[in-house]
Amino acid sequence: MRIGVTSPIVTRLPGVAGEWEASAGIAEFADIAAAADELGFEYMSCSEHVAVPTQVAATRGGTYWDPLSTFGFLAARTRRIRLMTQVLVLGYHHPLEIAKRYGTLDAISGGRVTLGVGVGSLREEFDLLGAEFSGRGELADDALRAVKVAMSQSEPRYEGTHYRFGGMLVEPHAVQADVPIWVGGRSVRSLRRAAELGDGWVPFGLGRERLRQMLDSVTLPEDFEVILPTGPLNPAGDPDHARAEVVATAAAGATIVGVTIAASSADHYIEQLTTLGELTDLSVPPERSNTSGGAFS
């Protein structure tokens, strides 16, 4: 089992983020990412919102660092850990824009990008950006197909329902032959979209029983990733609960467990990651490549 980190600092959700995160910056976040990298965790995440309405921020949060800028910095501070957008809203970008920007990130990071993508649900943000809210699911499906074609090619060609391109040079492009694409969402439709068009599913806001029911209702491709979250973990303060949460999340169908860590400072966060790594026998094999993960047993 592999374990990824739902990043602190760069996304601050009410009731989840610690008070210390408000005054922390890129130096603290980079230290955390470097520690997670050395310990063998699978990924660090970063979400995308351009602007959140003030009244919505009270429930969704208002702090969302730009993933491209953030990961560009982390790429220079880490060696193995993957850089995962959770999530990039497909309707906000042309597929070739995603291919160029995140293909460049993949190249400079040595092939460590994982694209977590989603349909989006914040109408005000769609309106702000001039993106179409109605019909966004159909557009996202076409965008997914186009992105898969375009990410790792210099001269991609695509003819779809919403996007068509050819005769255009995209350099640099991703160095991975197939950049993993994980689809976010909480509906059966999102799971089916992920199984049909992506390489993994990243659900949110669902209980384990419901997750297990949904996974059992769909035939998933071989090597398909299911990334399920834990509740907040306090490995040093309650190690039995932390380990039990990881085990229970894996039993619900996760191939990768995404952990949220409770901490009182950046240093404490690193201590918590270290303890969790010890509790779960997390290690980095010497032969580990940029695209492989740590081990959980």
C-alpha positions as CSV (number, residue, x, y, z in Angstrom):
1,M,0.0,0.0,0.0
2,R,1.2,3.5,-0.9
3,I,0.4,6.6,1.2
4,G,0.1,10.1,-0.2
5,V,-0.1,13.4,1.7
6,T,-3.0,15.8,1.5
7,S,-0.9,18.9,1.7
8,P,-1.1,21.5,4.5
9,I,-0.6,25.2,4.1
10,V,-1.4,25.4,0.3
11,T,-5.1,24.5,0.8
12,R,-6.7,25.6,4.1
13,L,-10.1,24.1,4.7
14,P,-12.2,25.4,7.7
15,G,-12.2,22.9,10.5
16,V,-9.3,20.9,9.0
17,A,-6.3,23.3,8.7
18,G,-4.3,24.1,11.8
19,E,-3.9,27.7,13.0
20,W,-0.2,27.6,12.3
21,E,-0.8,27.2,8.6
22,A,-2.0,30.8,8.2
23,S,1.5,32.2,8.9
24,A,3.4,29.4,7.2
25,G,4.9,29.9,3.7
26,I,6.8,28.1,0.9
27,A,9.8,27.5,3.1
28,E,7.8,25.5,5.6
29,F,5.9,23.7,2.9
30,A,9.1,22.8,1.0
31,D,10.6,21.4,4.2
32,I,7.5,19.2,4.7
33,A,7.6,18.0,1.1
34,A,11.3,17.2,1.4
35,A,10.7,15.2,4.5
36,A,7.8,13.3,2.9
37,D,10.0,12.7,-0.1
38,E,12.8,11.2,2.0
39,L,10.3,9.1,4.0
40,G,8.9,7.5,0.9
41,F,5.4,9.0,0.7
42,E,3.7,8.7,-2.7
43,Y,2.6,12.3,-3.4
44,M,2.0,15.9,-2.3
45,S,-1.2,17.5,-3.4
46,C,-2.3,21.0,-4.4
47,S,-5.8,22.1,-5.4
48,E,-6.9,24.7,-7.9
49,H,-9.2,27.6,-7.4
50,V,-8.6,31.0,-9.1
51,A,-11.1,32.9,-6.9
52,V,-13.6,31.8,-4.3
53,P,-16.7,33.9,-3.5
54,T,-16.4,35.4,0.0
55,Q,-19.6,33.8,1.2
56,V,-18.4,30.4,-0.1
57,A,-15.0,30.7,1.6
58,A,-16.5,30.2,5.0
59,T,-17.3,26.6,4.1
60,R,-14.9,25.7,1.3
61,G,-12.0,27.8,2.4
62,G,-10.4,30.7,0.6
63,T,-6.7,29.8,0.5
64,Y,-5.7,27.8,-2.6
65,W,-2.1,28.2,-3.9
66,D,-1.6,27.9,-7.6
67,P,-0.5,24.3,-8.2
68,L,1.8,25.0,-11.1
69,S,3.8,27.7,-9.3
70,T,3.9,25.6,-6.1
71,F,5.0,22.4,-7.7
72,G,7.6,24.2,-9.8
73,F,9.3,25.2,-6.6
74,L,8.9,21.7,-5.0
75,A,10.4,20.0,-8.0
76,A,13.7,21.5,-7.1
77,R,13.5,20.5,-3.5
78,T,12.4,16.9,-4.0
79,R,13.7,13.8,-5.9
80,R,11.1,11.1,-5.8
81,I,7.7,12.2,-4.5
82,R,5.0,12.8,-7.1
83,L,3.3,16.1,-7.6
84,M,-0.5,15.7,-7.8
85,T,-3.1,18.3,-8.6
86,Q,-6.2,17.7,-6.5
87,V,-7.9,18.8,-8.6
88,L,-7.4,20.8,-11.8
89,V,-10.7,21.9,-13.2
90,L,-10.9,20.9,-16.8
91,G,-13.3,23.5,-17.9
92,Y,-11.0,26.3,-17.0
93,H,-8.2,25.3,-19.4
94,H,-7.7,24.4,-23.1
95,P,-6.2,20.8,-23.2
96,L,-3.1,22.1,-25.0
97,E,-2.7,24.7,-22.2
98,I,-2.7,21.8,-19.7
99,A,-0.3,19.8,-21.9
100,K,2.2,22.6,-22.2
101,R,2.2,23.8,-18.6
102,Y,2.1,20.5,-16.8
103,G,4.1,18.8,-19.5
104,T,6.9,21.3,-18.7
105,L,6.5,20.6,-15.0
106,D,6.8,16.9,-15.8
107,A,10.0,17.5,-17.7
108,I,11.6,19.6,-15.1
109,S,10.6,17.2,-12.3
110,G,11.9,14.2,-14.0
111,G,8.5,12.6,-14.8
112,R,6.7,13.1,-11.4
113,V,3.4,14.7,-12.4
114,T,0.1,13.1,-11.7
115,L,-2.9,15.1,-13.0
116,G,-5.9,15.0,-10.7
117,V,-8.7,16.5,-12.6
118,G,-12.3,17.4,-12.0
119,V,-15.5,18.7,-13.7
120,G,-15.9,21.6,-11.2
121,S,-18.9,22.8,-9.2
122,L,-18.4,26.4,-8.3
123,R,-20.7,28.3,-10.8
124,E,-19.4,31.8,-9.7
125,E,-15.9,30.8,-10.7
126,F,-17.0,29.4,-14.0
127,D,-18.8,32.7,-14.7
128,L,-15.7,34.7,-13.6
129,L,-13.5,32.9,-16.0
130,G,-16.0,32.9,-18.9
131,A,-16.2,29.1,-18.8
132,E,-19.4,27.2,-19.6
133,F,-21.1,25.8,-16.4
134,S,-23.9,23.9,-18.0
135,G,-22.7,21.0,-20.1
136,R,-19.4,21.0,-18.2
137,G,-19.5,17.2,-17.8
138,E,-19.6,16.5,-21.5
139,L,-16.9,19.1,-22.1
140,A,-14.8,17.5,-19.4
141,D,-15.1,14.1,-21.0
142,D,-13.8,15.5,-24.3
143,A,-11.1,17.5,-22.5
144,L,-9.9,14.3,-20.8
145,R,-9.6,12.5,-24.1
146,A,-7.7,15.5,-25.6
147,V,-5.3,15.8,-22.6
148,K,-4.4,12.1,-22.8
149,V,-3.5,12.5,-26.4
150,A,-1.6,15.7,-26.0
151,M,0.4,15.4,-22.8
152,S,3.4,13.4,-24.1
153,Q,3.6,14.4,-27.8
154,S,5.3,17.1,-29.6
155,E,2.7,17.4,-32.4
156,P,-0.6,16.1,-31.0
157,R,-3.7,15.7,-33.1
158,Y,-7.2,15.4,-31.8
159,E,-10.7,15.6,-33.2
160,G,-13.4,15.6,-30.6
161,T,-16.8,17.1,-29.9
162,H,-15.4,20.3,-28.2
163,Y,-11.7,20.4,-29.0
164,R,-9.9,20.0,-32.3
165,F,-6.2,20.6,-32.9
166,G,-3.4,19.6,-35.1
167,G,-0.4,21.0,-36.9
168,M,0.8,22.6,-33.6
169,L,4.1,22.1,-31.9
170,V,4.0,21.7,-28.1
171,E,7.5,21.8,-26.6
172,P,8.5,20.8,-24.1
173,H,6.1,18.1,-23.4
174,A,5.8,15.4,-20.6
175,V,8.6,13.0,-20.4
176,Q,6.3,10.2,-19.0
177,A,4.9,8.2,-21.8
178,D,1.5,8.2,-20.0
179,V,1.0,10.9,-17.4
180,P,-1.4,9.4,-14.8
181,I,-4.8,11.1,-14.8
182,W,-6.9,10.7,-11.7
183,V,-10.5,11.9,-11.8
184,G,-12.0,13.5,-8.7
185,G,-15.7,13.5,-7.7
186,R,-18.2,11.9,-5.3
187,S,-20.8,10.4,-7.7
188,V,-21.0,7.1,-9.5
189,R,-20.8,9.1,-12.7
190,S,-17.3,10.4,-11.7
191,L,-16.2,6.9,-10.9
192,R,-17.4,5.7,-14.3
193,R,-15.7,8.7,-16.0
194,A,-12.5,7.8,-14.2
195,A,-12.7,4.1,-15.2
196,E,-13.5,4.9,-18.8
197,L,-11.2,7.9,-19.4
198,G,-8.7,8.1,-16.6
199,D,-6.2,6.0,-14.6
200,G,-7.6,6.5,-11.1
201,W,-10.4,7.9,-9.0
202,V,-10.0,10.5,-6.1
203,P,-13.3,10.8,-4.3
204,F,-14.1,13.1,-1.4
205,G,-16.8,13.5,1.2
206,L,-18.0,9.9,1.2
207,G,-18.1,7.3,4.0
208,R,-16.3,4.0,3.7
209,E,-19.4,2.0,3.3
210,R,-20.7,4.1,0.5
211,L,-17.3,4.0,-1.2
212,R,-17.2,0.2,-1.0
213,Q,-20.7,0.0,-2.5
214,M,-19.7,2.3,-5.4
215,L,-16.5,0.5,-6.1
216,D,-18.3,-2.9,-6.1
217,S,-20.8,-1.5,-8.6
218,V,-18.3,-0.8,-11.4
219,T,-15.8,-3.0,-13.2
220,L,-12.5,-1.3,-13.0
221,P,-9.6,-1.6,-15.4
222,E,-6.4,-3.5,-14.4
223,D,-3.9,-1.3,-12.6
224,F,-6.6,1.3,-11.9
225,E,-5.8,3.4,-8.9
226,V,-8.3,4.2,-6.1
227,I,-7.1,7.0,-3.9
228,L,-9.2,7.2,-0.7
229,P,-8.8,9.7,2.2
230,T,-8.4,9.1,5.9
231,G,-9.8,11.4,8.5
232,P,-7.2,13.6,10.4
233,L,-4.4,11.5,11.9
234,N,-2.4,12.2,15.0
235,P,0.3,9.4,14.6
236,A,2.4,10.4,17.6
237,G,-0.5,11.2,19.9
238,D,-2.8,8.3,18.9
239,P,-0.7,5.8,17.0
240,D,-3.3,2.9,17.2
241,H,-6.0,5.1,15.6
242,A,-3.6,6.3,12.9
243,R,-2.6,2.9,11.9
244,A,-6.2,1.6,12.1
245,E,-7.4,4.4,9.9
246,V,-4.9,3.6,7.2
247,V,-5.7,-0.1,7.4
248,A,-9.5,0.6,7.3
249,T,-9.1,2.9,4.3
250,A,-7.1,0.3,2.4
251,A,-9.9,-2.3,3.2
252,A,-12.5,0.1,1.8
253,G,-10.8,-0.4,-1.6
254,A,-7.9,2.1,-1.7
255,T,-4.8,1.3,-3.7
256,I,-3.3,4.5,-2.4
257,V,-4.3,6.1,1.0
258,G,-4.4,9.9,1.1
259,V,-3.7,11.1,4.7
260,T,-4.5,14.3,6.4
261,I,-2.1,15.1,9.3
262,A,-3.0,17.0,12.5
263,A,-0.1,19.2,13.7
264,S,0.7,22.4,15.6
265,S,3.6,23.6,13.5
266,A,5.7,22.7,10.5
267,D,8.2,20.9,12.6
268,H,5.5,19.0,14.4
269,Y,4.0,18.0,11.0
270,I,7.3,16.5,9.9
271,E,7.5,14.6,13.2
272,Q,4.0,13.3,12.6
273,L,5.0,12.1,9.1
274,T,8.1,10.4,10.5
275,T,6.0,8.6,13.1
276,L,3.4,7.6,10.5
277,G,6.1,6.2,8.3
278,E,7.4,4.1,11.2
279,L,3.9,2.9,12.1
280,T,3.2,1.8,8.6
281,D,6.7,0.4,7.7
282,L,6.9,3.0,5.0
283,S,10.3,2.8,3.2
284,V,12.0,3.9,0.0
285,P,13.6,0.9,-1.7
286,P,17.1,1.7,-3.2
287,E,15.8,0.9,-6.7
288,R,12.8,3.1,-6.5
289,S,12.2,5.2,-9.6
290,N,10.5,8.5,-10.0
291,T,7.2,6.9,-10.9
292,S,7.0,4.2,-8.2
293,G,5.7,4.5,-4.7
294,G,6.6,3.7,-1.2
295,A,5.6,0.4,0.4
296,F,3.0,-0.2,3.2
297,S,2.7,-3.5,5.0
